[in-house]
Amino acid sequence: MVTLPSGLYQQRLLTAQLRNDAGQLHIVDLFDQLHARLLLAHDQHKNGRSIWARLLTPWRAQTKYPAVRGLYLWGDVGRGKTLLMDIFYESLPKHIPKERQHFHHFMQMIHQQLHKHTQQQNPLVHIARELAQKFRVLCLDEFFVSDIGDAMILANLLEAFFDNGVCVITTSNRIPDDLYKDGLQRARFLPAIALIKTHCHIVQLDHPIDYRLQTLQRDGTYHWPLNTAAEQHLSDAFMHLTEGHATHAQANHIQINDREIPTQAQADGVVWFSFGAICEAARSQIDYIEIAREYHTVLISNIPIMDKFSEDAARRFLNLLDVFYDHRVKLIVSAAAPVTDLYCGTRLSFEFDRATSRLIEMQSEEYLRQSHQA
């Protein structure tokens, strides 16, 4: 039995995982239409590969997958773009090959593949053809281009995907024309924008309510002292921020720079660490950058009062704050003391004065309203 995206959306409404939202319902209807087109394309492709079709049709025509126009869903943060894309992804039946990744993580994989095919002519064409054998639907979350390396290859990569019949669905905080705005050699990126506009339906999820901001303002982002109530605040925040994704929320670890980092949970661009896992273990600034690019919200439990005996962890915490601030990551924490009393040593006093200022700013409405800079 085929389950449409609208069916899954209604299930979440009935179980109170979601609130009725006219803007979201419009997008769900578009996903229903896309769902139907993909199933029709699959049937056409399957029929085209029948014995008689193979005898009567040239090889290229009989194996070419019918093109299906994808969807580029953009809008402000906290409106539910990722949730809606994930509902669509979940609704696709098993016989439709599909892949869902964060855009940054996906581009990392593409660059790794390029290194493996350095001696090959037109490596992106080869890579796209290989990947098109594994999936026909590609869902990419948080399409945001800031890296010149990504910008220089995206046009050729997208063209190769579309030539191989891959349907691309993506979420973004930016309209396509604003992608990689003011970036180096942007002229070379413009063909990628043209391809997106040609092969994807451009839709804005425009709604006045920022559900993520509502949660952060209502529940707060800094909870002390360390007690049951503080931990419950983090648990509630995680559940509200990832509503509709409860079945995907649990994870023992995430993979960052080919290393595992223990987590308490992660889903829908939100990850929850203990202070011990993220700052007391050997972590580098590069690790924090990767986390900041992949997750728009980070929860950290059990931040202790730091002193001269814990200065390695304190330095990592300072690095983490700088990186998260630069990327406009939303930070929710439980701590042993108020912001101004987190450090009682002397060597890092100056650095912690600056960190205190940033932590306070990161709790402000002005900061919380800003878009994540992946």
N, C-alpha and C positions, 0 to 999 in steps of 0.2 A: 504493500500500500504506500502510495506517494504522500509524503507530508510536506505541505507548502511552508515557506517561511511565515506566512500569516498564521498558520496553525500553531507553530511553535511560539510565535509572539503572543497569541491569545492564551496559550497554556501558561506563560509566565505572568500574564495579567491576572489570570484566575488564581494563581498561587501567590499573588501579591509580591512577586519578584520585581515587577515593573509597575509603573503608573501610566494610565492612558494618556497618550500624547499624539495630537493630531499631526504634528510634523513627522514623527516617527512612523505613523500609520501610512502616510504617503510614500515614504521610502520602502516600507514593507511591501506595499502594492507593486512598486517597481521591481523589487526582488522577486516577487511572485511571477511577474512577467518574464524576467530573466531566467528564472528556474524553468519555466515552460519552454523557452527557446532552447535552452541547453539540452533538455530531454529530447526535444524534436531533432536537434542537430545530431545527438547521439544515435537516435533511431535511423536517421538518414545515412549516417556513416556506416552503421551496422548493415543496413540493407545494401549499401554500395559495395560492401565486401562479400556479398553472396557469390556463389559459384557462377551463376549466370552473369552477374554484373562484372565479374572478373574476366569472363570470356568476351564480353561485349564492350568493355570500357578500357581505355588506355590506362596503363599502370598508375601514372601520376594522378589522374582524375579519380580513380577508384579508391586511392588511399588518402587523398587530401581531406582533412577534417573540415566540415562546414564552419565558416567564420561566424562567431556570435559576438555582437558588440557588448563590451563590458560596462562597468560603471565606476565612475570616479566620484566618491562621496566626500564632500568637503564642508567645513563649517567650524564654528568656534569650539573650544574645548568643553568637555563635560556634557555634550548634547546626546551622546549615545551612538556615535558613528561606529565604533568598534563593536559594540553589542549587536547592532543590526547586521553588520557584516558577518559576525560569528553565527548569528541565527541562520542567515542564508547558507553559510558554509555547512553548518550542522544539518540543514534540510536536504542537502544534495545526497541522492542515493549512492550506495557503495559502487555501483557500476560506472559512475562518473569520476574518473581519476582527478584528484584535487590536491592542492597544497596551500597551507596557510602559514605565513611567516611575518614577523616584524620586518619592515623594509630594510632597516639597517643590517639586521642579521642576514637577510637574503643577499644584500649586496656584498657582504663579507664573503659569503659562499661563492658568488660569481667571481670575485677577485681571486679567490683560491683556485677556482677552476681555470682562470686565465693563466695563472702561473704554471699549471700542469700542461697547458696547450700552447706554450710560447713558440714552439717550432712550427705550429700549424697555421696555414693561411686562413684568414677569416675565422679566428677562434670563436668569436661570439656566435656566429651562425652555427657552428658545430655544437657549442654548448647548449644553445636554445633548442636545437633539434633533438639532442639527447634528453633534455628536460621535458620537452613536449611529448616524449614517449612515456614519461612517468606521470604527467598530469595535464589535463585539458583546461582546468580552472585554477587560476593563481590568485589568491587573496593576500594582499599586502597591507599591513597596518602601519599607519603613520608615515605616509609618503612625504618625505621632507629631504630636500637635496641641499647639503651644505658643503659636501666634500667634492673637490674638483675632479678627483679620480672617478667618482660615481657619475658626475655630470658629463664627463667626456665620453663615457661608453653607453649612456642610457639610450640615446637615439638608436644606435645600432642594435642594442639588446632588445629594445621594445619592437623594433621593426622585425627582427628575427622571430620573436615570439608570435607576433601577429601573423607573419607569413606561414607559421606552422600551426595556425588555428588555435592558439592559446587565448582563452578569454580572461582578461585581467580585471579584477575588482580591487579597488584600493580606497583607503580612507586618508584624509589629509586635513590639516588646519588651513590650507591655502588653496585658493583658486588656481588652476593650472598656469595662468598667465603670470602669476607671482612666484612660481617655483624658481629657485636659484636666482632670485632677484639680486642684482648688483654683484653677482658672482664673477670670478675670473673667467675670461673667455666665454661669456654667457652665450655669445652668438652660436657657438658650437652646440649649445644645449637646446636652442630653440626648435630644432627638428623633433626633439623628444616631446615638447609641448604640443606641436602640431599632430604628432602621432596619437597622443592621448586624446586630443579633441576629436580626431577622426574615428578612433576605435573604441572610445568609451563614452557613455552617456554621462555628461557632467551635471551633477545634482548637488544642490546646497541643502544641508539640513539646518534650516533657519528656525530657531526657536528661542524665545527670550529667557528660558530657564536654563541655567547652568547647574545641572544636578550635582556635579562634582563639587563645585564651589559651595552649594548649599550644605553638603555634608561636612566639608572642612570648616565652614563658618559655624555651623551648629554645634559640632562636637569638639572643635579646637584641634590644634596640632601639637601642643606641648603639654604632656601630662606628668605631674610629679605629686608626691613622692612615689617610689616604687612600691605599689601595693596591688591588691586585686582589682580595685577600681580603675587604676591606670591601665592595667593589662586588658580589662574589659573594654575600655575606650578604644584601644587599638584593634581589638577583635571586631567591635561594632563598626569602626571606620572601614576596616578591610571588607566586611560583608556589604556595607552600603556602597562602597566604591566599585565593587565587582558584582553587583546584583545581576542576576541572570546568567552568571558564570560559575555557580556554586559547584557544579560537577567537575570543573577544571581547576578548582582553587588550591587543592593540596599538591605540594611538591616538596620533596626532601632536599633538593638542590637545584641550582641552575648552573649552566656551563658558560663561563666567561674566560675568554682567551685560553681555551683548551684546559681549563681547570674547573673543578667543581667547588661551588660555594654553597654551604648549607643554608637552607631557607626554612621558614616556618610555613609559608604559603606564597603562592604567586598566581595571578590570573589577570587578564584584561589590562596589561600595562602597569600592574601594581605588584610590588614584591615586598615581602616582610622578612627582615633579618633580625637576629639577635646582635647586640653590640659585640659580643665575643666573636661571632662568625665574620663580621664585616670589618672590625677594627683591631681586635686582639690577635687575629691570625695574620699571616704574612700576606698583605694585600698591597698592590701598587696603585699609583695614580691612574695608570692605564686601565686597571680593573674598574676603577670608579668611573672613568670616562665611558667605558662600554656599558656599565649599568645605567649611567645617566642618559645615554643615547637610546637605550632599549626600554626604559621604564619611566613613565611620567610621574609616578608616585612611589615613594619608598617609605616603609615603616621600619623603625629600629626600636627594639625592646631593650630595656635594662641598661641604659647608659649610666655608668657609675660616676662618682666624683673622682676626677683624675688628679694625680699628684706626681711627685718626682719618681715614684716607683712604677708609674704606668705611662711614661712619656712617649714610648714607641706607639702605643695605642692612641695617645693624645694627638701625636703628629698625624697619624692616619685619619683620625677624626677631623682634624683641620683640613687636610687635603680633600677628604670627602665633601666637607661643607663647601669648599671653594668650587669644586667641580659641579656639585649639584646646583649651587647658586647660579653659575654661569649657564647651565642648561635649563634653568627654571624648573627643576624637579621639585615637586611638592613633598615635603618631609614631615612625617608624623612620628613622634617619639614618646617613649616613657623614660623618665630620668629620675635619678636619686635626689636631685636638688633643682632649684630654680636656675634659669639660664645663666644668671650672673655668678652662680656659685659652683659651676661645673668643674672648675679647675682651681686647685689650691696650692699648686707648685709655684716656682719662681721663674724657671728658665723660659717657659712659653707664655709668660704673662701678657706680653705685648700682642702676641698672635691671638690669644684668647680674648683680648679686648675687642679685636676686630671680629672674631668669630661670634662673640656675644651680640654685636651689632647686627651681623648677618642673620643669626638665628631669630632675633626679634623681627627683623624685616621680613623673613620668610613666613612669619605668622600673620602678616598684614594682608588686608583684602586686596590692596594694590598688587602685591606679589602673587597672591593666589589666583588672581584674574589673568595673569600673563600666560601665554601659550608655552607649552613645553618646547624647548629648542633641541630637537633630537640631533 
